[in-house]
């Protein structure tokens, strides 16, 4: 799960998908290897919310092995603390936990080109883990450019793209929010997997209900199956 920017709702979408898969009796785990600006064990952290929604037995340290104090790009934050993380170290941790669940939702940090280490970005980690990608995008003015650039860059990296979730449609959408989804789907040649509303309250119940109502999880699973058969 990656995004066109930070704050687009990757965690909310990841959590909702995890909860819905759990409801469907899928043995689902979560992995967010990098976290900045908050402790992974803090009840409002992305890590804590992912663990709660997936009901994974993995520990906070398993889900998020690399945490940093400053709310910055992981590589910048890690350098400030004197403990940068190499790509091999991140991949090795994934190898240790990947068999703990039948299916994993893996969430990146910020956008797809955010630096995680001295010589690698989020996109490089996705490629090393050999995972298909869902892109989360915002709905308003400017998102066409950001989403198109993200898709084209991902394609240039040879990543398998499943589709796009447009997250955060307002209660009274403007003309930009109404017209952007069709333009994005056409321009990017990627399926829109869901168009989700902006939640007034971020609760486990609200997140799961939103995903059930507004995201086509069967399309996501079908896209994954088609990719696996290629």
C-alpha positions in Angstrom: 0.0 0.0 0.0 1.6 3.2 -1.2 0.4 6.8 -1.7 0.7 9.8 -4.0 1.8 11.8 -0.9 1.9 11.6 2.9 -1.4 12.0 4.7 -3.5 10.6 1.8 -5.0 7.8 4.0 -2.8 4.7 3.4 -3.3 3.6 7.0 -7.0 4.0 7.0 -7.4 2.0 3.8 -4.9 -0.6 4.9 -6.7 -1.0 8.2 -10.1 -1.3 6.6 -8.9 -3.9 4.1 -7.3 -5.9 6.9 -10.5 -5.8 9.0 -12.7 -6.8 6.1 -10.4 -9.7 5.2 -10.4 -10.8 8.8 -14.2 -10.7 8.7 -14.1 -12.9 5.6 -12.0 -15.5 7.6 -8.7 -14.6 5.8 -5.6 -15.1 7.9 -4.3 -11.6 7.4 -1.2 -9.9 8.8 0.1 -6.3 8.6 3.6 -4.9 8.1 4.6 -1.2 8.3 8.4 -1.5 8.5 9.1 2.3 9.0 7.4 4.7 11.3 8.5 8.3 12.2 7.3 10.8 14.7 5.5 8.5 17.2 6.2 5.3 19.1 4.9 2.2 17.5 3.2 1.1 20.8 1.3 4.4 21.2 -2.4 3.7 20.9 -2.9 6.3 18.1 0.1 5.1 16.0 -0.4 3.6 12.6 1.2 0.4 13.9 -1.3 0.1 16.8 -4.2 0.8 14.5 -3.0 -1.8 12.0 -2.5 -4.4 14.7 -6.0 -3.7 16.2 -7.8 -3.9 12.9 -6.1 -7.0 11.6 -6.1 -8.7 15.0 -2.6 -10.0 14.1 -0.7 -11.9 16.8 2.5 -10.2 15.7 4.1 -7.8 18.2 4.4 -4.0 17.6 8.2 -4.7 17.0 7.3 -7.4 14.4 4.9 -5.1 12.6 7.2 -2.0 12.7 10.8 -2.9 13.3 12.2 0.5 12.5 10.8 3.6 14.4 12.3 7.1 14.7 11.5 10.0 16.9 11.3 12.9 14.4 8.3 13.2 12.0 10.5 13.2 8.9 11.2 10.9 6.0 12.6 7.6 7.5 16.1 8.0 6.1 16.4 11.6 7.3 15.1 10.7 10.8 17.3 7.6 11.0 20.4 9.7 10.1 19.6 12.2 12.8 19.5 9.3 15.3 22.6 7.7 13.9 20.9 4.4 13.0 20.2 4.2 9.3 18.6 1.0 8.0 19.9 -0.9 5.0 17.7 -2.5 2.4 18.9 -6.0 3.3 18.0 -5.4 6.9 14.4 -4.4 6.0 14.1 -7.4 3.7 15.6 -9.8 6.3 12.9 -8.7 8.8 10.2 -9.4 6.2 11.5 -12.9 5.7 11.3 -13.6 9.4 7.5 -12.7 9.6 6.1 -13.4 6.2 5.0 -17.0 7.0 3.2 -15.9 10.1 0.0 -15.2 8.1 -1.5 -16.4 4.8 -1.8 -12.8 3.4 -0.1 -9.5 4.4 -1.0 -5.9 3.9 2.3 -4.0 3.8 2.1 -0.2 4.2 4.9 2.1 3.0 5.9 5.5 4.4 4.6 8.6 2.6 4.8 8.4 -1.2 6.4 5.8 -3.4 9.7 7.7 -3.8 10.3 8.6 -0.1 13.9 7.7 0.9 14.2 4.9 3.4 17.9 4.4 3.4 21.1 5.7 1.9 20.6 4.1 -1.5 17.0 3.0 -1.6 13.4 4.4 -1.8 10.0 3.0 -0.9 9.8 1.8 -4.5 13.0 -0.2 -4.1 11.7 -1.9 -1.0 8.5 -2.8 -2.8 10.5 -4.3 -5.6 12.7 -6.3 -3.3 9.7 -7.7 -1.4 8.1 -8.6 -4.8 4.7 -7.3 -3.7 1.8 -6.0 -5.9 0.8 -2.3 -5.3 -2.3 -0.4 -4.4 -2.0 3.3 -4.8 -4.0 5.6 -2.4 -4.7 9.1 -3.8 -6.4 12.1 -2.6 -9.5 13.3 -4.5 -9.1 17.1 -5.0 -7.4 19.5 -7.3 -3.8 18.4 -8.2 -4.4 14.7 -7.7 -4.4 13.9 -11.4 -0.8 15.1 -11.7 0.4 13.4 -8.5 -1.4 10.1 -9.3 -0.2 10.0 -12.9 3.4 10.6 -11.9 3.2 7.9 -9.2 1.7 5.4 -11.7 4.2 6.1 -14.4 7.1 5.9 -11.9 5.9 2.6 -10.5 5.6 1.2 -14.1 9.1 2.3 -14.9 10.3 0.3 -11.8 8.5 -2.8 -13.2 6.1 -2.9 -10.2 2.8 -4.8 -10.5 0.0 -2.3 -10.0 -3.4 -3.5 -8.8 -5.2 -0.2 -9.0 -6.0 3.0 -7.2 -8.1 4.0 -4.2 -9.2 7.6 -4.1 -9.7 8.5 -0.5 -11.3 11.4 1.3 -14.2 12.6 -0.9 -15.9 15.4 0.9 -19.6 15.4 1.9 -20.3 18.0 -0.7 -17.8 17.2 -3.5 -16.8 20.0 -5.8 -16.4 19.6 -9.6 -12.8 18.6 -9.2 -13.7 15.7 -6.9 -16.5 14.6 -9.2 -14.5 14.6 -12.4 -11.1 13.4 -11.2 -11.8 9.7 -10.8 -12.8 9.1 -14.4 -9.8 11.2 -15.6 -7.4 9.3 -13.4 -8.7 5.9 -14.5 -8.5 6.9 -18.2 -5.2 8.7 -18.1 -3.4 6.1 -15.9 -5.0 3.1 -17.5 -5.6 1.7 -14.0 -8.8 0.5 -12.4 -10.3 2.6 -9.6 -10.7 0.1 -6.8 -12.7 2.4 -4.6 -13.7 6.0 -3.9 -14.0 6.5 -0.2 -15.5 9.4 1.8 -13.7 11.6 4.3 -14.4 10.1 7.8 -15.6 12.5 10.5 -14.5 10.0 13.2 -11.6 7.5 12.8 -13.0 4.5 14.6 -12.5 0.8 13.8 -16.2 0.4 13.1 -16.3 3.4 10.8 -13.2 2.4 8.9 -14.5 -1.2 8.3 -17.9 0.0 7.2 -16.3 2.5 4.8 -14.3 -0.2 3.1 -17.3 -2.6 2.9 -19.4 0.1 1.2 -16.9 1.8 -1.0 -14.0 -0.5 -2.0 -14.3 -3.4 -4.3 -12.2 -6.0 -2.4 -13.2 -8.7 -4.9 -11.6 -6.6 -7.7 -8.4 -6.3 -5.6 -8.3 -10.1 -5.1 -9.0 -10.7 -8.8 -6.2 -8.3 -9.8 -3.8 -10.1 -7.5 -4.7 -13.4 -9.0 -4.3 -12.1 -12.5 -0.9 -10.7 -11.6 0.2 -14.0 -10.1 -0.8 -15.9 -13.3 1.3 -13.6 -15.6 
